Amino acid sequence: MCVRRKPVVLVALLALVGALGVFVAVNSVGGKLTLPHLGPECTVRADGEVTLDLVQMANAATITAVGVRRKMPERAVVVALATAFQESKLENLEDGDRDSLGLFQQRPSQGWGTPEKIQDPRYAAGKFYSSLKKVKGWQKMRVTDAAQKVQRSAYPNAYEKWADESEVLAKALTGGATSAVECTISGEPVLRGAAAATALADGMRLDWGKSLDSVESATDGGLSVPVKDVKTGWRYAHWLVAHAGTTGLERVRFASSEWTASDGRWQPVTGDQPADSTTVVAEVFR
């Protein structure tokens, strides 16, 4: 007996076209089409789970590092991340409403700085924290209310929907969770050897400041970072993984765990490598 399959195929094709049409309608804003990611490149688990792409992950790690460097409490990091989630989806945008720019959609015309400075994630995060610190009683406010005091948005309650995700990220990136940031890096590394090691060391010093004066950079193999305690070690280890997509990072070891770019997961250290909670070791592709 002959089985007629064409109607089934036609229905499937029509369903696919319809789904794409819905996607275009939802994701076309201001004449720009945002295409879907094929899959999350990074997963963060810390009393919850968040998935991000490599760009978002790196920006979240930088925002967190700037907050820690400025001795802001973890709650401030949560507010900053929720704000960047809402304003830019954690992407360093080149445009926005009127003259808004960057991660926090800060406006040069409103005194936030020059366009060039605002598009530096470290500068933008620093300006946000400085403004938040001036808000009386922000520590006891809802995330959305604290963010709104800084941003003065037309949608003052919009930041609250990102509070849970931001709490997960903040806990992991401030070192409050172990083996919590996992990113998978595919394709050829962007840098190798000494160039990769230098990029890692320079990036860490820019984000973390004087606390990383002791970072030791190898000529071509990577770098090692002495740490005073386990929480600080996981801060740096998670930062390294978060920035792996642009630095040529191949492997991170800390305590009794090891992350590799190809696998993307933290695994128990194997072989002759002893557990070490005093140094974060980063190896780059040679």
C-alpha positions as CSV (number, residue, x, y, z in Angstrom):
1,M,0.0,0.0,0.0
2,C,1.3,3.4,-0.9
3,V,1.7,5.9,2.1
4,R,1.2,9.5,1.1
5,R,3.6,11.7,3.1
6,K,3.5,15.0,1.3
7,P,0.6,16.5,3.4
8,V,2.5,15.7,6.6
9,V,5.7,17.3,5.2
10,L,3.7,20.3,4.1
11,V,2.1,20.8,7.5
12,A,5.5,20.6,9.2
13,L,7.0,23.2,6.8
14,L,4.0,25.5,7.3
15,A,4.4,25.1,11.1
16,L,8.1,26.0,10.8
17,V,7.4,29.1,8.7
18,G,4.7,30.1,11.2
19,A,7.1,29.8,14.1
20,L,9.7,31.8,12.3
21,G,7.1,34.5,11.6
22,V,6.2,34.7,15.3
23,F,9.9,34.9,16.2
24,V,10.5,37.8,13.7
25,A,7.4,39.6,15.0
26,V,8.6,39.3,18.6
27,N,12.3,40.0,18.0
28,S,12.2,42.8,15.4
29,V,12.6,46.1,17.3
30,G,13.2,49.3,15.5
31,G,13.9,47.6,12.2
32,K,16.5,45.3,13.7
33,L,16.2,41.5,13.8
34,T,17.7,39.6,16.7
35,L,18.4,36.0,15.8
36,P,18.1,33.2,18.3
37,H,21.2,31.6,19.9
38,L,21.5,28.0,18.9
39,G,22.2,27.1,22.5
40,P,23.5,28.6,25.7
41,E,27.3,28.7,25.9
42,C,27.5,29.3,29.6
43,T,25.5,27.9,32.5
44,V,25.6,29.3,36.1
45,R,24.3,27.3,39.0
46,A,24.1,28.8,42.5
47,D,20.7,28.2,44.2
48,G,19.2,28.4,40.8
49,E,20.3,28.3,37.2
50,V,21.0,31.0,34.5
51,T,22.1,30.4,30.9
52,L,24.0,33.1,29.0
53,D,26.1,33.5,25.9
54,L,29.8,34.2,26.1
55,V,29.4,37.9,25.6
56,Q,26.8,38.3,28.3
57,M,28.8,36.1,30.7
58,A,31.9,38.2,30.3
59,N,30.0,41.4,30.9
60,A,28.3,40.0,34.0
61,A,31.7,39.0,35.4
62,T,33.2,42.4,34.7
63,I,30.2,44.2,36.4
64,T,30.7,41.9,39.4
65,A,34.5,42.4,39.6
66,V,34.1,46.2,39.5
67,G,31.6,46.0,42.3
68,V,33.8,43.8,44.5
69,R,36.8,46.0,43.8
70,R,34.9,49.0,45.0
71,K,33.9,47.1,48.1
72,M,30.3,47.2,47.3
73,P,28.1,44.4,49.0
74,E,26.7,41.5,47.0
75,R,23.3,43.2,47.0
76,A,24.8,46.1,45.0
77,V,26.0,43.6,42.4
78,V,22.5,42.1,42.2
79,V,21.0,45.5,41.5
80,A,23.7,46.3,38.9
81,L,23.2,43.0,37.1
82,A,19.4,43.3,37.1
83,T,19.8,46.8,35.7
84,A,22.1,45.7,32.9
85,F,19.8,42.7,32.1
86,Q,16.9,45.1,31.6
87,E,18.7,47.9,29.8
88,S,20.8,45.9,27.4
89,K,20.4,42.1,28.1
90,L,24.0,42.3,29.3
91,E,25.3,43.5,25.9
92,N,27.5,46.5,25.4
93,L,25.1,48.2,22.9
94,E,26.3,50.9,20.5
95,D,22.9,52.7,20.6
96,G,19.6,52.9,22.3
97,D,16.8,55.3,23.2
98,R,17.9,58.8,22.2
99,D,21.6,58.9,23.0
100,S,21.7,55.9,25.4
101,L,24.7,53.6,25.2
102,G,26.3,50.6,26.7
103,L,25.5,48.0,29.3
104,F,23.4,50.4,31.4
105,Q,22.1,52.6,28.6
106,Q,23.7,55.7,30.1
107,R,23.3,59.0,28.3
108,P,26.2,61.4,27.6
109,S,23.7,64.3,27.5
110,Q,22.7,63.4,31.1
111,G,26.3,63.7,32.4
112,W,27.2,60.0,32.5
113,G,30.4,60.6,30.4
114,T,31.6,60.6,26.9
115,P,30.3,57.9,24.5
116,E,33.7,56.3,24.4
117,K,33.8,56.1,28.2
118,I,30.3,54.8,28.6
119,Q,31.0,51.9,26.2
120,D,33.9,50.8,28.4
121,P,32.1,48.2,30.6
122,R,34.4,48.9,33.6
123,Y,33.7,52.6,33.4
124,A,30.0,52.1,33.0
125,A,29.8,49.7,35.9
126,G,31.8,52.1,38.1
127,K,29.5,55.0,37.3
128,F,26.5,52.9,38.1
129,Y,27.9,51.8,41.5
130,S,28.9,55.4,42.3
131,S,25.3,56.6,41.7
132,L,23.8,53.7,43.6
133,K,26.0,54.4,46.6
134,K,24.5,57.9,46.8
135,V,20.9,56.6,47.1
136,K,19.9,56.8,50.7
137,G,18.7,53.4,52.0
138,W,19.1,51.5,48.7
139,Q,20.2,48.4,50.7
140,K,16.7,48.0,52.0
141,M,14.9,48.7,48.8
142,R,13.5,46.2,46.3
143,V,15.9,45.6,43.4
144,T,13.7,47.5,41.0
145,D,13.3,50.5,43.3
146,A,17.1,50.8,43.9
147,A,17.8,50.5,40.2
148,Q,15.1,53.0,39.4
149,K,16.6,55.6,41.7
150,V,19.7,55.5,39.5
151,Q,18.2,54.9,36.1
152,R,15.0,57.0,36.3
153,S,13.4,54.8,33.6
154,A,10.0,55.2,32.1
155,Y,9.4,51.6,33.3
156,P,10.3,51.7,37.0
157,N,9.2,48.1,37.8
158,A,10.9,46.4,34.9
159,Y,14.1,45.6,36.8
160,E,12.4,43.3,39.3
161,K,11.9,40.5,36.8
162,W,15.6,40.0,36.6
163,A,16.2,39.9,40.4
164,D,16.3,36.1,40.6
165,E,18.7,35.6,37.7
166,S,20.9,38.4,39.1
167,E,21.0,36.8,42.6
168,V,22.3,33.5,41.0
169,L,24.9,35.3,39.0
170,A,26.0,37.5,41.9
171,K,26.4,34.6,44.3
172,A,28.5,32.6,41.8
173,L,30.7,35.5,40.6
174,T,31.4,36.9,44.0
175,G,32.8,33.5,45.0
176,G,29.8,32.3,47.1
177,A,29.4,29.1,45.1
178,T,32.0,26.5,43.9
179,S,32.3,25.2,40.4
180,A,29.3,27.4,39.5
181,V,30.3,29.0,36.2
182,E,30.6,26.6,33.2
183,C,31.3,27.8,29.7
184,T,31.9,25.7,26.6
185,I,34.4,27.1,24.0
186,S,34.2,25.8,20.5
187,G,36.4,26.4,17.4
188,E,39.9,27.8,17.3
189,P,41.1,29.8,20.2
190,V,41.3,33.5,19.5
191,L,44.8,33.7,21.1
192,R,47.6,31.3,21.9
193,G,50.7,31.2,24.0
194,A,52.2,34.4,25.4
195,A,49.6,36.6,23.7
196,A,46.8,34.6,25.4
197,A,48.6,34.7,28.8
198,T,49.1,38.5,28.5
199,A,45.5,39.1,27.6
200,L,44.3,37.1,30.6
201,A,46.7,39.0,33.0
202,D,45.8,42.4,31.6
203,G,42.1,41.7,31.7
204,M,42.2,40.5,35.3
205,R,44.2,43.5,36.4
206,L,41.8,45.9,34.7
207,D,38.7,44.3,36.3
208,W,40.1,43.6,39.7
209,G,42.6,46.4,40.2
210,K,45.5,46.5,42.7
211,S,44.3,43.3,44.4
212,L,45.9,41.4,41.4
213,D,49.4,43.0,41.6
214,S,50.7,39.5,42.5
215,V,49.4,37.8,39.4
216,E,52.2,35.8,37.8
217,S,52.2,35.5,34.1
218,A,54.1,32.7,32.3
219,T,55.8,33.3,28.9
220,D,53.5,31.1,26.9
221,G,51.7,28.6,29.3
222,G,49.3,30.8,31.2
223,L,49.3,32.4,34.7
224,S,48.8,31.7,38.4
225,V,47.1,33.9,40.9
226,P,47.7,33.5,44.7
227,V,44.6,33.9,46.8
228,K,44.0,34.6,50.4
229,D,41.0,32.3,50.8
230,V,38.7,29.9,49.0
231,K,36.0,32.5,48.2
232,T,38.5,34.8,46.5
233,G,39.8,31.9,44.6
234,W,36.4,31.1,43.2
235,R,35.8,34.7,42.3
236,Y,38.9,34.6,40.1
237,A,38.3,31.1,38.8
238,H,34.8,32.0,37.7
239,W,36.0,35.3,36.2
240,L,38.5,33.4,34.1
241,V,35.9,30.9,32.8
242,A,33.5,33.8,32.0
243,H,36.2,35.5,29.8
244,A,37.4,32.3,28.2
245,G,35.8,33.1,24.8
246,T,38.1,36.1,24.1
247,T,41.4,35.1,25.8
248,G,42.5,31.7,24.6
249,L,42.0,30.1,28.0
250,E,42.2,26.3,27.8
251,R,42.1,25.1,31.5
252,V,41.5,26.5,35.0
253,R,42.5,24.6,38.2
254,F,41.5,25.6,41.7
255,A,41.1,23.6,45.0
256,S,40.3,20.1,43.8
257,S,38.5,21.0,40.6
258,E,39.4,21.7,37.0
259,W,37.6,23.3,34.1
260,T,38.5,22.7,30.4
261,A,37.4,24.7,27.4
262,S,36.5,21.7,25.3
263,D,34.4,20.0,28.0
264,G,33.1,23.2,29.5
265,R,32.6,21.6,32.9
266,W,34.3,21.5,36.3
267,Q,35.5,18.1,37.1
268,P,37.6,16.6,40.0
269,V,41.3,17.1,39.4
270,T,42.9,13.8,38.2
271,G,46.4,12.5,37.9
272,D,49.3,13.8,39.9
273,Q,47.9,17.3,40.4
274,P,47.5,17.9,44.1
275,A,44.5,19.9,45.4
276,D,45.5,23.6,45.9
277,S,43.3,26.2,47.5
278,T,46.0,28.9,47.6
279,T,46.5,29.5,43.9
280,V,44.2,29.7,40.9
281,V,46.1,28.3,37.8
282,A,45.1,29.2,34.3
283,E,46.5,27.5,31.2
284,V,46.2,28.8,27.7
285,F,46.3,27.2,24.3
286,R,49.8,26.9,23.0
